Amino acid sequence: MKKLRRNARMLCIQHLYAYLQQENEILDKVIERSLLLNENPDFDEEFFRALIHKTVNELDQLDERIKKRSKNWAFSRITLMDKIILRQSIAEMMFIEDVPPRVTISEAIELAKEFSTEESHIFVNGMLDRIYKDLVEEKILLPEISRVKKG
């Protein structure tokens, strides 16, 4: 399941990138065309579709959360790939209930390392950590309980 979801997340950011580059394109048309060209059939398609639709449908709300937390960094200066990773990860935390936020953040860091700039994973980690805390404070998410090993 972990690998299937990781592959779905990678596919999602690639599709979001394509979708955001094509003005006036219908999302489902971009998805179907891209899925035909997809060489990796090993992904959770239901998770992928839920994630990409929630990300696109809630884009304004997701961008507002990013803008609120990117205090010393103009939204327009954030790379498109970092915005996509942040948007997708915030949507996953807010709307996909069966994924712990810690997993979402960890996966976002890995995506940033693989698909974005050398320092992006640090930026993405900091932003998502602050946004997660906002979501807990707003009671949108419950806080995760740290498990301490007793020895």
Sequence and secondary structure as in RCSB ss.txt:
>XXXX:A:sequence
MKKLRRNARMLCIQHLYAYLQQENEILDKVIERSLLLNENPDFDEEFFRALIHKTVNELDQLDERIKKRSKNWAF
SRITLMDKIILRQSIAEMMFIEDVPPRVTISEAIELAKEFSTEESHIFVNGMLDRIYKDLVEEKILLPEISRVKK
G
>XXXX:A:secstr
 HHHHHHHHHHHHHHHHHHHHSTT  HHHHHHHHHHH S   S HHHHHHHHHHHHHTHHHHHHHHHHH TTS G
GGS HHHHHHHHHHHHHHHH TTS HHHHHHHHHHHHHHHS TTHHHHHHHHHHHHHHHHHHTTSS         
 
